[in-house]
Amino acid sequence: MVEDFQDDDAGFVAWVAVNPAGCVLNIQRSHNPVDARVHAAGCGHIARAIRAAEDGTKRATSTYIKVCSVSLTERDEWSQAEIDRSSRRCPHCLIMEM
């Protein structure tokens, strides 16, 4: 199941805590895929976003929303349906099929 988090930092943080092996698509609110990336839930980029949300320095789910799934395949299917293309993988966590 794919869950998206828009203006819901607490929900996103809770989802990552429960699904540490999941994947997170970081995409513009408009669903513009130009700089969208898929990360492992445990990626340092995601951890930084969570820390910023928790300490109040930056919202994690406002300008960029988070589309999350425990299945990379389901998340890729969401991308094909919603933005008509697959999303690039983060070069740091190099998430592959789960």
N, C-alpha and C positions, 0 to 999 in steps of 0.2 A: 504494500500500500504506500502511495506517495502522499506526503503531507507537506503543505507549504506554509511558511511562516512569514506573514507580512504584518508589521507593527505589533509583533508578539515576541519580544526578546525572551521573556520568561518561559514561554512555551517552547521556543527553540532550544534554549539552554537545557530545559528538562528533557527534551527529545534526545539530545546528544548524550546526556547522562545515562539514559536508559538504553541507547543504541550506539555504544562506542565503536562498533564495527560497521556502522552504516555509512552512507555517503550523502554528501551535501552539495547541491548545486547552488552556487552563489551567482545570482543573475539580477540585472536591473529590474526595478519594479515594473517597468513597461514591457518586460520580457524581451528586450533587445539583447540578442545573443552575442553582440560584438566582443564583449570582454567576459562572458560567462565562463566559469570554471567549475569542474566537479572535483571535490575534495573528499578524502577519507574523513570521517567524523573526528578522528584523532589527529588530523593534520595541524601543524603549527599555525597555519593561517586561520583555521577555525578556532583554535584555542585562543589566539589573540583577539578575535572578534568577541568571543565569549567573555574574556577578561574585561575588555572595554565596556561591554554591555553591563557586566556585573558592577564595575566601579563607576559607571555613569558617564564615562568620557565620550562614548560614541554608541549610537544605537546599532544593533546588529541586523535588524530586519526592517529598516525603513527605506533608505535609498536603494539598497540591494536587499532582495528577499532571499529566503533560503527554501529550497525545494529538497526535501529529505526523503530517503527511503533506505530500508535495510537491504534492498536488492538493486544493484547497479542496473540490471536489465530493466526493471520497472521504471527506474529513474530515466534511463535512456529512451524508453517508450514514451514517457511524458514529454521529453524534449522533442521527439519526432512529431508528436501530436500538437504540442503547444507552440513550438517555434520552428517546426519543419526542418530541423537539423539536429545532429548530435552535438553535444557540448565537449569542448576540449578538457582534457584531464590536467590537473595541477601537476606541473613539472617537479614539484618538491616531494609530494607524497606518492606520485606516480600510481594512483589508484587504478587497479585493473578489475577484471570480473571478480565478484565476490561469491 
